[in-house]
C-alpha cells in the first residue's frame, strides 16, 4: 500500500489520529444517517486521497462494509494508493461498458472495496451530474455501510459541488501552510451556496509543536449550535485558524 499508515503502521500516533477523526464522524452520525461522505479540498496536493484511504480502513476495521469511489475523473489517484489497476471503473459503469461487479475491486483490508475512476472522460462534470450517477450512488448505499467519495478540489472545479448534492456529508481537507485563507474561504462558500452538509474540516500536514514531524497531525473541526468552532483533539495545543464559520 502507498502511504496508508493505518495498514502499514496501525499502532502509530498518526493512525490513532485517523481513528480520532473516525470517532468525530461517528458523533456527527448520531442524529443524521451519514452513509455517503464526500471528501474535497481547495486545491491539489492537500492530501485528500491519503485521508480518504486511511479513514476508509479505520471504518472497515469496525466491521463496517465500506467502499471508496474515485470520482476525481480529471486526476484519479485512489488506484495508486492501493496499487491496483484503473483500466475500468466508475465511468465504464455509468456508460454501461462494464458491470459494477466487473469493476469493483476487493482490497487486502477486510470489508473494504474500491471502485476506481476508470477511463478519463472529456466531459467529467456532465457525467457526474447525470441521473445515472445519482442512481449509482444511491445503489451503493443499499449495499455498503459507508460510501467514501474522493473528488477533485472544490476550489478549482465544480465536480465536488455536483456530487455533494448526492452525499449525506462533506469533509473538507486543508493542507496546513499550503492553501491561502482566501481560497479556503471561497471553497467553503461554494459548498454553503449549494447547501452542502459540511460535517467538518480536516487540517492536514500540521506540524506538532515541539516535534520535527513533516507528515503532520490530523485534526477535525466541528461546529457548535452557536456557530463556534472547536477541535475534538485535545493533544493539539496550538490554535488552528478559525476560517470556516458559516454565514448566518
Secondary structure, DSSP 8 states (H G I E B T S, - for coil): --S-HHHH-TTSHHHHHHHHHHHHHHHHTSSS---EEEEEESSTTSSHHHHHHHHHHHHHTTT--EEEEE--SSS--HHHHHT---SS-HHHHHTTSS-HHHH-EE-SSTTEEEE---S--S-HHHHHTSHHHHHHHHHHHHH-SEEEEE---TTT-SHHHHHHTT-SEEEEEEETTTS-HHHHHHHHHHHHHTT--EEEEEEEEE--TT---SS-EEEEEEE-TTS-EEES-TT--S----------
